[in-house]
Amino acid sequence: ESRWPYLFGAIAVPSLIQIVILPFLPESPRYLLLEKHNTSEAEKAFQRFLGKDDVSREIEEVLAESRVQRNTKLVSVLQLLRTRAVRWQVVTVVVTMGCYQLCGLNAV
C-alpha cells in the first residue's frame, strides 16, 4: 500500500516525454491543407513524409477527397433502416454491439 503514490507518479514520465517531443513532430499535411489552407506548408510536409519532390498528385487527391466529402449528404438512422440495401448491415452491427455491452467483455 505504501507504493501507490509511486504507481500514480509513473504516469508523469510518459507525459513529460510527450511534451518534450511534441514540438519536433510535423503537422499533418491534410490538416495544413484543409484546415489551415496553407498549401506551401502542406507541400513541405508531404515532401518530408514521402521523401520525394513532386507531391502535386497527393495534394490533388486530398483536395478531391475533400470535395467529395463536402458533397456527401448525411442520412438519419431511420433513413438507413428504411433503405433495403443496408438495413441488414445496420441491424447486424447494432445487435453485435448490443451483445458486446451485455456480455461483460468491457469489464474484462
N, CA, C and O atoms as a GROMACS GRO file, in nm:
protein
  432
    1GLU      N    1   0.081  -0.120   0.000
    1GLU     CA    2   0.000   0.000   0.000
    1GLU      C    3   0.085   0.126   0.000
    1GLU      O    4   0.043   0.229  -0.053
    2SER      N    5   0.199   0.119   0.057
    2SER     CA    6   0.282   0.239   0.066
    2SER      C    7   0.339   0.280  -0.069
    2SER      O    8   0.390   0.392  -0.082
    3ARG      N    9   0.332   0.194  -0.171
    3ARG     CA   10   0.390   0.224  -0.302
    3ARG      C   11   0.289   0.280  -0.402
    3ARG      O   12   0.326   0.310  -0.516
    4TRP      N   13   0.163   0.296  -0.363
    4TRP     CA   14   0.062   0.350  -0.455
    4TRP      C   15   0.100   0.488  -0.509
    4TRP      O   16   0.079   0.511  -0.628
    5PRO      N   17   0.152   0.578  -0.431
    5PRO     CA   18   0.189   0.709  -0.488
    5PRO      C   19   0.292   0.697  -0.600
    5PRO      O   20   0.289   0.776  -0.695
    6TYR      N   21   0.382   0.600  -0.590
    6TYR     CA   22   0.479   0.581  -0.698
    6TYR      C   23   0.412   0.531  -0.826
    6TYR      O   24   0.450   0.569  -0.937
    7LEU      N   25   0.313   0.446  -0.809
    7LEU     CA   26   0.239   0.396  -0.925
    7LEU      C   27   0.168   0.510  -0.997
    7LEU      O   28   0.174   0.520  -1.120
    8PHE      N   29   0.102   0.596  -0.922
    8PHE     CA   30   0.035   0.710  -0.984
    8PHE      C   31   0.135   0.810  -1.040
    8PHE      O   32   0.107   0.875  -1.141
    9GLY      N   33   0.250   0.822  -0.978
    9GLY     CA   34   0.353   0.915  -1.027
    9GLY      C   35   0.420   0.866  -1.154
    9GLY      O   36   0.476   0.947  -1.228
   10ALA      N   37   0.415   0.736  -1.180
   10ALA     CA   38   0.477   0.681  -1.301
   10ALA      C   39   0.409   0.732  -1.428
   10ALA      O   40   0.469   0.728  -1.535
   11ILE      N   41   0.287   0.777  -1.417
   11ILE     CA   42   0.215   0.831  -1.533
   11ILE      C   43   0.281   0.960  -1.582
   11ILE      O   44   0.271   0.993  -1.699
   12ALA      N   45   0.347   1.030  -1.494
   12ALA     CA   46   0.409   1.157  -1.530
   12ALA      C   47   0.525   1.139  -1.628
   12ALA      O   48   0.550   1.228  -1.709
   13VAL      N   49   0.595   1.028  -1.622
   13VAL     CA   50   0.712   1.008  -1.707
   13VAL      C   51   0.675   1.007  -1.856
   13VAL      O   52   0.734   1.084  -1.931
   14PRO      N   53   0.580   0.924  -1.903
   14PRO     CA   54   0.543   0.930  -2.045
   14PRO      C   55   0.485   1.066  -2.085
   14PRO      O   56   0.505   1.111  -2.198
   15SER      N   57   0.415   1.130  -1.995
   15SER     CA   58   0.358   1.261  -2.025
   15SER      C   59   0.467   1.364  -2.049
   15SER      O   60   0.460   1.443  -2.143
   16LEU      N   61   0.567   1.363  -1.967
   16LEU     CA   62   0.679   1.457  -1.984
   16LEU      C   63   0.755   1.429  -2.114
   16LEU      O   64   0.796   1.521  -2.184
   17ILE      N   65   0.773   1.302  -2.146
   17ILE     CA   66   0.840   1.267  -2.272
   17ILE      C   67   0.760   1.318  -2.391
   17ILE      O   68   0.817   1.373  -2.485
   18GLN      N   69   0.628   1.302  -2.388
   18GLN     CA   70   0.544   1.351  -2.497
   18GLN      C   71   0.550   1.503  -2.509
   18GLN      O   72   0.556   1.556  -2.620
   19ILE      N   73   0.550   1.573  -2.397
   19ILE     CA   74   0.557   1.719  -2.400
   19ILE      C   75   0.688   1.766  -2.461
   19ILE      O   76   0.690   1.865  -2.535
   20VAL      N   77   0.797   1.698  -2.430
   20VAL     CA   78   0.927   1.736  -2.484
   20VAL      C   79   0.935   1.708  -2.634
   20VAL      O   80   0.992   1.788  -2.708
   21ILE      N   81   0.880   1.596  -2.679
   21ILE     CA   82   0.889   1.555  -2.820
   21ILE      C   83   0.790   1.630  -2.908
   21ILE      O   84   0.818   1.649  -3.027
   22LEU      N   85   0.678   1.673  -2.856
   22LEU     CA   86   0.570   1.732  -2.936
   22LEU      C   87   0.614   1.846  -3.028
   22LEU      O   88   0.571   1.847  -3.144
   23PRO      N   89   0.696   1.941  -2.986
   23PRO     CA   90   0.734   2.050  -3.078
   23PRO      C   91   0.813   2.003  -3.200
   23PRO      O   92   0.818   2.074  -3.301
   24PHE      N   93   0.874   1.886  -3.192
   24PHE     CA   94   0.955   1.837  -3.303
   24PHE      C   95   0.877   1.752  -3.404
   24PHE      O   96   0.930   1.715  -3.508
   25LEU      N   97   0.752   1.721  -3.374
   25LEU     CA   98   0.669   1.641  -3.464
   25LEU      C   99   0.608   1.730  -3.571
   25LEU      O  100   0.564   1.841  -3.541
   26PRO      N  101   0.605   1.684  -3.695
   26PRO     CA  102   0.549   1.767  -3.803
   26PRO      C  103   0.397   1.767  -3.800
   26PRO      O  104   0.334   1.676  -3.748
   27GLU      N  105   0.340   1.872  -3.857
   27GLU     CA  106   0.194   1.881  -3.871
   27GLU      C  107   0.149   1.784  -3.981
   27GLU      O  108   0.227   1.747  -4.069
   28SER      N  109   0.025   1.745  -3.974
   28SER     CA  110  -0.032   1.659  -4.076
   28SER      C  111  -0.052   1.740  -4.205
   28SER      O  112  -0.106   1.851  -4.200
   29PRO      N  113  -0.010   1.687  -4.319
   29PRO     CA  114  -0.030   1.760  -4.445
   29PRO      C  115  -0.178   1.786  -4.474
   29PRO      O  116  -0.214   1.892  -4.526
   30ARG      N  117  -0.261   1.691  -4.442
   30ARG     CA  118  -0.405   1.707  -4.464
   30ARG      C  119  -0.461   1.821  -4.378
   30ARG      O  120  -0.541   1.901  -4.426
   31TYR      N  121  -0.418   1.828  -4.252
   31TYR     CA  122  -0.462   1.935  -4.164
   31TYR      C  123  -0.415   2.071  -4.215
   31TYR      O  124  -0.491   2.167  -4.217
   32LEU      N  125  -0.289   2.077  -4.257
   32LEU     CA  126  -0.235   2.203  -4.308
   32LEU      C  127  -0.309   2.248  -4.433
   32LEU      O  128  -0.335   2.367  -4.451
   33LEU      N  129  -0.344   2.154  -4.519
   33LEU     CA  130  -0.407   2.188  -4.645
   33LEU      C  131  -0.554   2.223  -4.629
   33LEU      O  132  -0.601   2.324  -4.684
   34LEU      N  133  -0.628   2.142  -4.554
   34LEU     CA  134  -0.773   2.161  -4.547
   34LEU      C  135  -0.818   2.255  -4.436
   34LEU      O  136  -0.912   2.331  -4.454
   35GLU      N  137  -0.752   2.252  -4.322
   35GLU     CA  138  -0.795   2.334  -4.209
   35GLU      C  139  -0.728   2.471  -4.207
   35GLU      O  140  -0.794   2.573  -4.184
   36LYS      N  141  -0.597   2.472  -4.232
   36LYS     CA  142  -0.524   2.599  -4.226
   36LYS      C  143  -0.510   2.665  -4.363
   36LYS      O  144  -0.469   2.780  -4.372
   37HIS      N  145  -0.545   2.594  -4.469
   37HIS     CA  146  -0.537   2.644  -4.607
   37HIS      C  147  -0.396   2.694  -4.640
   37HIS      O  148  -0.380   2.797  -4.705
   38ASN      N  149  -0.296   2.621  -4.594
   38ASN     CA  150  -0.157   2.657  -4.616
   38ASN      C  151  -0.095   2.555  -4.710
   38ASN      O  152  -0.041   2.453  -4.667
   39THR      N  153  -0.103   2.583  -4.839
   39THR     CA  154  -0.058   2.488  -4.941
   39THR      C  155   0.092   2.466  -4.937
   39THR      O  156   0.138   2.353  -4.954
   40SER      N  157   0.169   2.571  -4.916
   40SER     CA  158   0.315   2.556  -4.919
   40SER      C  159   0.364   2.470  -4.803
   40SER      O  160   0.452   2.386  -4.821
   41GLU      N  161   0.309   2.490  -4.683
   41GLU     CA  162   0.348   2.407  -4.568
   41GLU      C  163   0.301   2.262  -4.587
   41GLU      O  164   0.371   2.169  -4.549
   42ALA      N  165   0.182   2.244  -4.645
   42ALA     CA  166   0.133   2.109  -4.671
   42ALA      C  167   0.224   2.038  -4.772
   42ALA      O  168   0.253   1.919  -4.758
   43GLU      N  169   0.269   2.111  -4.870
   43GLU     CA  170   0.360   2.053  -4.969
   43GLU      C  171   0.492   2.011  -4.903
   43GLU      O  172   0.544   1.904  -4.932
   44LYS      N  173   0.545   2.096  -4.816
   44LYS     CA  174   0.669   2.062  -4.744
   44LYS      C  175   0.649   1.939  -4.656
   44LYS      O  176   0.736   1.854  -4.647
   45ALA      N  177   0.534   1.931  -4.590
   45ALA     CA  178   0.506   1.816  -4.504
   45ALA      C  179   0.494   1.688  -4.586
   45ALA      O  180   0.546   1.584  -4.546
   46PHE      N  181   0.426   1.695  -4.701
   46PHE     CA  182   0.417   1.578  -4.789
   46PHE      C  183   0.555   1.535  -4.836
   46PHE      O  184   0.587   1.416  -4.839
   47GLN      N  185   0.638   1.632  -4.873
   47GLN     CA  186   0.773   1.600  -4.919
   47GLN      C  187   0.853   1.533  -4.808
   47GLN      O  188   0.930   1.440  -4.833
   48ARG      N  189   0.835   1.579  -4.686
   48ARG     CA  190   0.907   1.520  -4.573
   48ARG      C  191   0.859   1.377  -4.546
   48ARG      O  192   0.940   1.288  -4.521
   49PHE      N  193   0.727   1.356  -4.551
   49PHE     CA  194   0.672   1.222  -4.524
   49PHE      C  195   0.703   1.122  -4.634
   49PHE      O  196   0.738   1.008  -4.607
   50LEU      N  197   0.690   1.167  -4.760
   50LEU     CA  198   0.703   1.075  -4.872
   50LEU      C  199   0.844   1.066  -4.926
   50LEU      O  200   0.879   0.969  -4.994
   51GLY      N  201   0.928   1.166  -4.898
   51GLY     CA  202   1.065   1.163  -4.944
   51GLY      C  203   1.082   1.186  -5.093
   51GLY      O  204   1.178   1.138  -5.153
   52LYS      N  205   0.989   1.259  -5.154
   52LYS     CA  206   1.003   1.291  -5.296
   52LYS      C  207   0.967   1.438  -5.316
   52LYS      O  208   0.898   1.499  -5.235
   53ASP      N  209   1.015   1.494  -5.427
   53ASP     CA  210   0.998   1.637  -5.452
   53ASP      C  211   0.862   1.673  -5.510
   53ASP      O  212   0.803   1.775  -5.473
   54ASP      N  213   0.812   1.589  -5.601
   54ASP     CA  214   0.685   1.621  -5.666
   54ASP      C  215   0.569   1.555  -5.591
   54ASP      O  216   0.549   1.434  -5.600
   55VAL      N  217   0.495   1.635  -5.516
   55VAL     CA  218   0.383   1.585  -5.438
   55VAL      C  219   0.251   1.646  -5.484
   55VAL      O  220   0.152   1.644  -5.411
   56SER      N  221   0.250   1.699  -5.604
   56SER     CA  222   0.129   1.765  -5.654
   56SER      C  223   0.013   1.667  -5.668
   56SER      O  224  -0.102   1.704  -5.647
   57ARG      N  225   0.043   1.542  -5.704
   57ARG     CA  226  -0.062   1.442  -5.719
   57ARG      C  227  -0.129   1.413  -5.583
   57ARG      O  228  -0.252   1.400  -5.576
   58GLU      N  229  -0.050   1.403  -5.476
   58GLU     CA  230  -0.105   1.378  -5.343
   58GLU      C  231  -0.191   1.496  -5.295
   58GLU      O  232  -0.295   1.476  -5.234
   59ILE      N  233  -0.147   1.616  -5.324
   59ILE     CA  234  -0.224   1.734  -5.286
   59ILE      C  235  -0.357   1.737  -5.360
   59ILE      O  236  -0.460   1.769  -5.302
   60GLU      N  237  -0.355   1.704  -5.488
   60GLU     CA  238  -0.479   1.699  -5.566
   60GLU      C  239  -0.572   1.591  -5.514
   60GLU      O  240  -0.694   1.610  -5.512
   61GLU      N  241  -0.518   1.476  -5.472
   61GLU     CA  242  -0.600   1.368  -5.416
   61GLU      C  243  -0.670   1.413  -5.288
   61GLU      O  244  -0.788   1.384  -5.268
   62VAL      N  245  -0.597   1.482  -5.202
   62VAL     CA  246  -0.656   1.530  -5.076
   62VAL      C  247  -0.766   1.632  -5.105
   62VAL      O  248  -0.871   1.630  -5.042
   63LEU      N  249  -0.740   1.722  -5.200
   63LEU     CA  250  -0.841   1.823  -5.235
   63LEU      C  251  -0.965   1.758  -5.298
   63LEU      O  252  -1.078   1.798  -5.270
   64ALA      N  253  -0.944   1.658  -5.383
   64ALA     CA  254  -1.056   1.588  -5.446
   64ALA      C  255  -1.138   1.513  -5.342
   64ALA      O  256  -1.261   1.513  -5.347
   65GLU      N  257  -1.070   1.450  -5.248
   65GLU     CA  258  -1.141   1.378  -5.141
   65GLU      C  259  -1.221   1.475  -5.054
   65GLU      O  260  -1.332   1.444  -5.011
   66SER      N  261  -1.166   1.591  -5.031
   66SER     CA  262  -1.237   1.693  -4.953
   66SER      C  263  -1.362   1.740  -5.025
   66SER      O  264  -1.467   1.759  -4.963
   67ARG      N  265  -1.353   1.758  -5.156
   67ARG     CA  266  -1.470   1.799  -5.235
   67ARG      C  267  -1.579   1.693  -5.229
   67ARG      O  268  -1.697   1.725  -5.216
   68VAL      N  269  -1.540   1.568  -5.239
   68VAL     CA  270  -1.637   1.458  -5.234
   68VAL      C  271  -1.705   1.454  -5.097
   68VAL      O  272  -1.826   1.434  -5.089
   69GLN      N  273  -1.628   1.472  -4.991
   69GLN     CA  274  -1.686   1.469  -4.856
   69GLN      C  275  -1.782   1.584  -4.834
   69GLN      O  276  -1.884   1.568  -4.766
   70ARG      N  277  -1.752   1.700  -4.890
   70ARG     CA  278  -1.843   1.814  -4.875
   70ARG      C  279  -1.974   1.792  -4.948
   70ARG      O  280  -2.077   1.844  -4.906
   71ASN      N  281  -1.972   1.717  -5.057
   71ASN     CA  282  -2.092   1.694  -5.136
   71ASN      C  283  -2.173   1.574  -5.089
   71ASN      O  284  -2.281   1.548  -5.142
   72THR      N  285  -2.123   1.501  -4.991
   72THR     CA  286  -2.193   1.384  -4.940
   72THR      C  287  -2.302   1.428  -4.844
   72THR      O  288  -2.278   1.506  -4.752
   73LYS      N  289  -2.423   1.378  -4.866
   73LYS     CA  290  -2.532   1.415  -4.776
   73LYS      C  291  -2.543   1.314  -4.664
   73LYS      O  292  -2.520   1.194  -4.684
   74LEU      N  293  -2.578   1.362  -4.547
   74LEU     CA  294  -2.593   1.276  -4.430
   74LEU      C  295  -2.735   1.222  -4.425
   74LEU      O  296  -2.830   1.289  -4.464
   75VAL      N  297  -2.747   1.101  -4.376
   75VAL     CA  298  -2.879   1.039  -4.362
   75VAL      C  299  -2.901   1.005  -4.216
   75VAL      O  300  -2.806   0.987  -4.139
   76SER      N  301  -3.026   0.997  -4.178
   76SER     CA  302  -3.060   0.964  -4.040
   76SER      C  303  -3.064   0.812  -4.023
   76SER      O  304  -3.058   0.736  -4.121
   77VAL      N  305  -3.074   0.769  -3.899
   77VAL     CA  306  -3.082   0.626  -3.870
   77VAL      C  307  -3.210   0.567  -3.930
   77VAL      O  308  -3.209   0.456  -3.983
   78LEU      N  309  -3.319   0.641  -3.922
   78LEU     CA  310  -3.444   0.592  -3.981
   78LEU      C  311  -3.432   0.575  -4.132
   78LEU      O  312  -3.484   0.478  -4.188
   79GLN      N  313  -3.364   0.667  -4.198
   79GLN     CA  314  -3.344   0.654  -4.342
   79GLN      C  315  -3.258   0.532  -4.374
   79GLN      O  316  -3.282   0.463  -4.473
   80LEU      N  317  -3.157   0.505  -4.289
   80LEU     CA  318  -3.076   0.385  -4.309
   80LEU      C  319  -3.159   0.258  -4.294
   80LEU      O  320  -3.146   0.164  -4.372
   81LEU      N  321  -3.246   0.256  -4.193
   81LEU     CA  322  -3.328   0.138  -4.172
   81LEU      C  323  -3.434   0.120  -4.281
   81LEU      O  324  -3.475   0.008  -4.310
   82ARG      N  325  -3.477   0.229  -4.341
   82ARG     CA  326  -3.576   0.220  -4.449
   82ARG      C  327  -3.513   0.178  -4.582
   82ARG      O  328  -3.582   0.128  -4.671
   83THR      N  329  -3.382   0.198  -4.596
   83THR     CA  330  -3.312   0.160  -4.719
   83THR      C  331  -3.285   0.011  -4.717
   83THR      O  332  -3.209  -0.039  -4.633
   84ARG      N  333  -3.345  -0.059  -4.808
   84ARG     CA  334  -3.337  -0.205  -4.809
   84ARG      C  335  -3.194  -0.255  -4.830
   84ARG      O  336  -3.158  -0.361  -4.780
   85ALA      N  337  -3.112  -0.181  -4.903
   85ALA     CA  338  -2.977  -0.227  -4.937
   85ALA      C  339  -2.885  -0.235  -4.814
   85ALA      O  340  -2.794  -0.318  -4.812
   86VAL      N  341  -2.907  -0.151  -4.714
   86VAL     CA  342  -2.816  -0.150  -4.599
   86VAL      C  343  -2.884  -0.188  -4.468
   86VAL      O  344  -2.820  -0.187  -4.363
   87ARG      N  345  -3.012  -0.221  -4.472
   87ARG     CA  346  -3.087  -0.249  -4.350
   87ARG      C  347  -3.024  -0.362  -4.270
   87ARG      O  348  -3.006  -0.348  -4.149
   88TRP      N  349  -2.990  -0.475  -4.333
   88TRP     CA  350  -2.939  -0.589  -4.259
   88TRP      C  351  -2.799  -0.562  -4.205
   88TRP      O  352  -2.763  -0.614  -4.099
   89GLN      N  353  -2.720  -0.484  -4.274
   89GLN     CA  354  -2.588  -0.448  -4.222
   89GLN      C  355  -2.602  -0.364  -4.095
   89GLN      O  356  -2.529  -0.386  -3.998
   90VAL      N  357  -2.694  -0.269  -4.095
   90VAL     CA  358  -2.716  -0.185  -3.977
   90VAL      C  359  -2.767  -0.269  -3.861
   90VAL      O  360  -2.720  -0.254  -3.748
   91VAL      N  361  -2.863  -0.356  -3.887
   91VAL     CA  362  -2.918  -0.441  -3.781
   91VAL      C  363  -2.809  -0.532  -3.725
   91VAL      O  364  -2.802  -0.551  -3.604
   92THR      N  365  -2.726  -0.588  -3.810
   92THR     CA  366  -2.617  -0.675  -3.765
   92THR      C  367  -2.520  -0.601  -3.674
   92THR      O  368  -2.481  -0.654  -3.570
   93VAL      N  369  -2.482  -0.480  -3.712
   93VAL     CA  370  -2.389  -0.402  -3.630
   93VAL      C  371  -2.454  -0.366  -3.496
   93VAL      O  372  -2.388  -0.375  -3.392
   94VAL      N  373  -2.578  -0.326  -3.497
   94VAL     CA  374  -2.647  -0.289  -3.372
   94VAL      C  375  -2.657  -0.410  -3.279
   94VAL      O  376  -2.631  -0.397  -3.160
   95VAL      N  377  -2.694  -0.525  -3.331
   95VAL     CA  378  -2.706  -0.645  -3.248
   95VAL      C  379  -2.568  -0.685  -3.193
   95VAL      O  380  -2.557  -0.721  -3.076
   96THR      N  381  -2.466  -0.680  -3.276
   96THR     CA  382  -2.332  -0.716  -3.231
   96THR      C  383  -2.284  -0.624  -3.120
   96THR      O  384  -2.232  -0.671  -3.019
   97MET      N  385  -2.302  -0.495  -3.136
   97MET     CA  386  -2.260  -0.400  -3.033
   97MET      C  387  -2.342  -0.417  -2.905
   97MET      O  388  -2.289  -0.402  -2.795
   98GLY      N  389  -2.470  -0.448  -2.920
   98GLY     CA  390  -2.553  -0.474  -2.802
   98GLY      C  391  -2.505  -0.595  -2.726
   98GLY      O  392  -2.503  -0.595  -2.603
   99CYS      N  393  -2.466  -0.700  -2.799
   99CYS     CA  394  -2.415  -0.821  -2.734
   99CYS      C  395  -2.284  -0.792  -2.661
   99CYS      O  396  -2.262  -0.845  -2.552
  100TYR      N  397  -2.198  -0.710  -2.719
  100TYR     CA  398  -2.075  -0.672  -2.651
  100TYR      C  399  -2.105  -0.603  -2.519
  100TYR      O  400  -2.037  -0.628  -2.419
  101GLN      N  401  -2.203  -0.517  -2.518
  101GLN     CA  402  -2.239  -0.445  -2.395
  101GLN      C  403  -2.294  -0.539  -2.288
  101GLN      O  404  -2.269  -0.520  -2.169
  102LEU      N  405  -2.368  -0.639  -2.331
  102LEU     CA  406  -2.435  -0.726  -2.236
  102LEU      C  407  -2.352  -0.845  -2.189
  102LEU      O  408  -2.384  -0.907  -2.088
  103CYS      N  409  -2.245  -0.878  -2.262
  103CYS     CA  410  -2.170  -0.999  -2.228
  103CYS      C  411  -2.062  -0.974  -2.122
  103CYS      O  412  -2.003  -1.070  -2.073
  104GLY      N  413  -2.037  -0.852  -2.086
  104GLY     CA  414  -1.937  -0.823  -1.983
  104GLY      C  415  -1.796  -0.814  -2.034
  104GLY      O  416  -1.703  -0.809  -1.954
  105LEU      N  417  -1.776  -0.812  -2.164
  105LEU     CA  418  -1.643  -0.805  -2.222
  105LEU      C  419  -1.574  -0.674  -2.184
  105LEU      O  420  -1.453  -0.671  -2.164
  106ASN      N  421  -1.651  -0.566  -2.174
  106ASN     CA  422  -1.591  -0.437  -2.138
  106ASN      C  423  -1.534  -0.441  -1.995
  106ASN      O  424  -1.435  -0.373  -1.967
  107ALA      N  425  -1.595  -0.517  -1.908
  107ALA     CA  426  -1.548  -0.524  -1.771
  107ALA      C  427  -1.413  -0.593  -1.762
  107ALA      O  428  -1.333  -0.563  -1.673
  108VAL      N  429  -1.387  -0.686  -1.853
  108VAL     CA  430  -1.261  -0.759  -1.852
  108VAL      C  431  -1.152  -0.666  -1.895
  108VAL      O  432  -1.036  -0.705  -1.902
   0.00000   0.00000   0.00000
